[in-house]
Amino acid sequence: MSLQLVLMVYFNHPDLGFAFLPEYSGKNYAYESSLAIIKYAHTLNLDKLGGITTSDNRASKRLLEKLGFQMKEHQLKEVDLYYELGL
């Protein structure tokens, strides 16, 4: 299980990065821990967070949308889907 704020070389703001093993899925850990990271990001006076995933990762897309992230257009070939959350 991993959850972190990462400064990606593609963006000028941090990315919410998460990876959970299958045995932890469906237990709300990703959602609850992501909320804590977002709250922490507020204390850092960040203006937005990014989130990236692949188009076939339904669980990550659902999580980002549940957290309030909005899908955004981008021109990066290294990134499949890009989401953004204004803080």
N, C-alpha and C positions, 0 to 999 in steps of 0.2 A: 504494500500500500504506500503510495507516495502522493503528496500534494504540495505544491510550491508555487511561488511567484518567480517567474523566470524572465530575464530581460533578453529577448530574442534579437538577433542581429537584423531581422527583417523590420522590426517595429521600433518606435521611439517611446514605447510604454511597456510595462510588464505584461506577461502572458500568464494566465491561470493554467498551470500544468498539473495534470492528475493522471494516475495510473493505479488501478485497483485489480487485485487478483480475483478470479472468478468466484472464489468462495466468500468474498466480501460483497458481491453484487446483491442488490435487492434489500440491503439492510439500512439504507439511507446514510451510510457513512460518507459517501462522496458529496452528497448535498449538504449535510451538516458541517463537514470540515471545509467545504468551499465557502459557505456562509461566513465561517470564522476568518478565512483568508480575505474575503471581501471587506469584512469589518476592519481587519488589520490594515488593508490598503487605504481605507478612509483615514486612519491615524497617520499615514504617511503623506497625506494630502495629494494623493494621486488623482488625476482627473479622469482616467479610464483604464480599463483592463482589456486585454485581448484574450481570445480563446481560439485555438485551432483544432481541427479534427478532420477525419476523412469522411467522405460522403457515405460510406457504408457503415460507419460507427453510429448506429442509432442511439445507443445508450448515452454517448457523449453529447450528441446533438440535443437529446431530450434534457440532459442535465444543464447544459448551457442555457437553453431556452427557459427552463424552470427557474434558473437563477436570474433571469432578466436580460441575458445577452441577446443581441440582435445580430442576425447574419448581415454581413457587409460585403460589398463588391471589393475585389482586390485584383492586382495584376502580378502576383507572385507565383511563379511556376513551382516553387518549393512548397506551397501551401494549397491544400485542397479547399477546405472551407474555413472561412475566417469569421469570427463573431467578436462583438465589441460590447462592453458594458460601461456606460458613463457613470461616474461616481459623484 
